[in-house]
Amino acid sequence: MRWDTLPAGVALTFALHAAVLAILFGIGFVGTLIGWELLAGAFVLALAAFFLVGVTQVLYVGPVFVAARRRGLTRLAQGLAVGAGITALLNAACWGTVALTNA
């Protein structure tokens, strides 16, 4: 299977979103179970990552985008950019809806 495709980049973007949220929620859950406040604080990070995914995705999609470009996987990088753009637009639309209904 060839990975240097635009759909693969979009799919990788959404897979990264799911992985980051799962990891943060998992760390927060374990921290809550064992009573470590520092690890339990990962719940706050997970919620921030969930509600502000349009902004926080720069932290994990950005490096993958740069790595893909450096390796010559331009279509994969384009797919990552498209997936990040779709995420940012959906996130902005959701926040806009919340802002307009609560105004």
Summary of the structure (lengths in Angstrom):
residues: 103
radius of gyration: 16.0
end to end distance: 49.3
largest distance: 49.3
contacts: 298
relative contact order: 0.18
helix: 85%
strand: 0%
